[in-house]
C-alpha cells in the first residue's frame, strides 16, 4: 500500500526551489550576483540564509532510515547518484544549445555532445555539489541513527559540522564529492528528524521568529556582515557557524510553517515533487532564457526602462514555469529510470 504524500512537504521543497532559481538568475543574466541595495539583493539575502540547508531538513524528515544498510545504500545510489550522472548528461545539451545559438559554436566537437565518462564524473565529484553532498550526508545520517543515545547522536551531528567547517575553512584536504559540505549539512538532516517528532510545536515558534528573522536578515548586510552560506562555495567560518545555524533553522521553520498554512497547491506541489530534476536543470535553463531575453531587447526599439532586478525576476519567472516540464517528460515509462524511479 503506497503512502500518501504530505502536500506541505512538496510545497516546502517547491518554495525552496523557487528561491534557488531567483538566487541564480542574476548570475545567469549579468554574470554576477545581485548588486547591493537592489530589490533582488534583499530577496537574495533572505533566500541564501536558509534555502540549501532547508532541503536537508526536508530530507531528514522524509527519509526512512529503518532499512538494512545494503538496501539503503543501493536505493540512494539509484535515486541520487544515478540522476546526478544522467541529468548532467542531458544538461550538457542545453549548455551546448546556448553556445550554438548565442555564442561561438565553432569550437564544439563531437565530444561536447557525448556523455562525460565515469572518470570525469569521479574527478569532478559527481558534477552537482548538492546531490553528492546529499548522498554522503544520508550515509552519515544512517550511521548517526545507529547510535543508541540521542545525546551522542546530537554530539555526532554537531561534531560533523565543526569538522566540515574546519576542513573547508583551512583547505586542509581535497573536498572530494563535496564531503565537507555533507559534514556541515548532515546536522540539518538530523534536525529534520527532530522536527518530525515535535512538529506540533513549530506553529508557535514560527510566529514568534518570523518578523525578527526578516529584520535580522535585512539588517546584517547593511552593517557589513555577510550572511554565512553553504552553496557550492562555503562562506561559513568557525566563528560564524552559530549565526549560520540560527539563520538556516529559523528560515526553514518559517517556510515549513508557511507551507502548512498553504496546505495544498497543485503548482507548488508539482515543483516540489520534481525539485531534484528542476535543480539540475535550473541554471542552464536560466542562461538560455536570459540569452533569449537579451536578443529580444535588441530587437525592440527604444528603452523599456526595465531594471536589472526586474529583468532577473522576469527571467526567473519564465524559468520556473518551464522547469516542471523537464520532470514531466522524464517521469514517464521507460525513461523515468533517469531520475531514479523504477
Helices and strands as residue ranges (DSSP letters): H 7-30, H 39-48, H 51-62, H 69-76, I 77-81, H 82-102, H 110-113, H 118-123, H 129-145, H 150-169, G 176-178, H 179-197, G 199-201, H 202-222, G 238-240, H 241-262, H 266-273, H 275-299, H 308-330, G 336-339
